[in-house]
Amino acid sequence: MAHPSGKNGKNKPTKRAAKKPVRKAGKKPISRSRTPPRTLPKQSDAAIAGTALGEVPEKRVLSKALKADADQLARRSLHKKVKTARGRKLSSTLWLERQLNDPYVMRAKAEGYRSRAAYKLLDIDEKYKILKKGARVVDLGAAPGGWCQVASKKVGAKGRVVGIDYLEMPAIENVQLLQMDFNDPAAPEALKKMIAGPVDIVLSDMAAPTTGHKQTDHMSIMALCESGLEFAEEVLVPGGVYVAKTFQGGAGNDLLARLKKLFTKVTHFKPKSSRADSAEMYVVAIGFRGESQSK
Ligand SMILES: C[S@@+](CC[C@H](N)C(=O)[O-])C[C@H]1O[C@@H](n2cnc3c(N)ncnc32)[C@H](O)[C@@H]1O
């Protein structure tokens, strides 16, 4: 009779058989890979998830290989991925993903600004110090209202801010809003009535939806920049400021020549908050020479 433990040698498992992984019915086969996948110690995973991008906790104890894994893990845990959804175009998915991972979008949310664009005006003002207390400002292409919020805060209760956009905007404290197309021939008069007096600064962040055709988009933004300048010429006080969005290459030669004639200082500026892959930049014209000199 065979010994139950296989002591007689018949049922004794061989060295090879002993190592063979047992596969139970319905279960996945057990990996036989000799090199187990690299994993981080459990406690490190938690620490990494709570660190800033690129920061690796417990640097001293992590080997070089582990550090690379930690970086990847940290990046993955902070970078929000957006799943494609039925009916959503790839371009919309990518836009959504960029928005969710844009530090200025997050900052705007946290600081109560309606748009990330608010930081562009803050950057412009940091550089040129144009928004002084008590100043009177007209904001062309104001929706959703980030620039109006910044301008209103900077000029204070004694200043005045009027914004126009053909899109509807919820009210902003200390700001008067006009829902109208700026190209409507009645728009300049309506704005003048609302501001009821001289203007220190005309801002234009106006931009029509882009077509993707470079020349068309450039011409459309130049046209808006020019009509903004025409309005600025009519309302600005001597010493006044005009800021307008332009595209790559800045204001065209003709427009630049006109700006230089009308203002003492004209520069192009790309705010650090403006996306590096965007062609937008701003023309900043300071020191309006006044009607008599400009004509
Ligand atoms: C980049 S957004 C402005 C963002 C704004 N500066 C902010 O901080 O929220 C450009 C705006 O220009 C407006 N716009 C473009 N053409 C316009 C026009 N002809 N009249 C009025 N608004 C216009 C668009 O509706 C859009 O809201």
PDBQT file of the ligand as one rigid body, heavy atoms in Angstrom, charges set to zero:
ROOT
HETATM    1  C1  LIG A 301     -11.564  86.247 -24.987  1.00  0.00    +0.000 C 
HETATM    2  S1  LIG A 301     -13.203  86.674 -24.641  1.00  0.00    +0.000 S 
HETATM    3  C2  LIG A 301     -13.043  87.950 -23.477  1.00  0.00    +0.000 C 
HETATM    4  C3  LIG A 301     -12.722  87.466 -22.097  1.00  0.00    +0.000 C 
HETATM    5  C4  LIG A 301     -12.806  88.576 -21.082  1.00  0.00    +0.000 C 
HETATM    6  N1  LIG A 301     -11.758  89.542 -21.257  1.00  0.00    +0.000 N 
HETATM    7  C5  LIG A 301     -12.725  88.050 -19.675  1.00  0.00    +0.000 C 
HETATM    8  O1  LIG A 301     -11.818  88.416 -18.959  1.00  0.00    +0.000 OA
HETATM    9  O2  LIG A 301     -13.590  87.294 -19.276  1.00  0.00    +0.000 OA
HETATM   10  C6  LIG A 301     -13.650  87.564 -26.078  1.00  0.00    +0.000 C 
HETATM   11  C7  LIG A 301     -15.042  88.123 -26.036  1.00  0.00    +0.000 C 
HETATM   12  O3  LIG A 301     -15.201  89.039 -27.114  1.00  0.00    +0.000 OA
HETATM   13  C8  LIG A 301     -16.549  89.039 -27.453  1.00  0.00    +0.000 C 
HETATM   14  N2  LIG A 301     -16.751  89.676 -28.748  1.00  0.00    +0.000 N 
HETATM   15  C9  LIG A 301     -16.174  89.353 -29.924  1.00  0.00    +0.000 A 
HETATM   16  N3  LIG A 301     -16.608  90.152 -30.899  1.00  0.00    +0.000 NA
HETATM   17  C10 LIG A 301     -17.477  91.031 -30.319  1.00  0.00    +0.000 A 
HETATM   18  C11 LIG A 301     -18.253  92.104 -30.808  1.00  0.00    +0.000 A 
HETATM   19  N4  LIG A 301     -18.255  92.433 -32.092  1.00  0.00    +0.000 N 
HETATM   20  N5  LIG A 301     -19.022  92.782 -29.945  1.00  0.00    +0.000 NA
HETATM   21  C12 LIG A 301     -19.038  92.444 -28.634  1.00  0.00    +0.000 A 
HETATM   22  N6  LIG A 301     -18.332  91.434 -28.109  1.00  0.00    +0.000 NA
HETATM   23  C13 LIG A 301     -17.556  90.725 -28.948  1.00  0.00    +0.000 A 
HETATM   24  C14 LIG A 301     -16.923  87.556 -27.414  1.00  0.00    +0.000 C 
HETATM   25  O4  LIG A 301     -18.294  87.393 -27.269  1.00  0.00    +0.000 OA
HETATM   26  C15 LIG A 301     -16.142  87.075 -26.203  1.00  0.00    +0.000 C 
HETATM   27  O5  LIG A 301     -16.942  87.047 -25.066  1.00  0.00    +0.000 OA
ENDROOT
TORSDOF 0
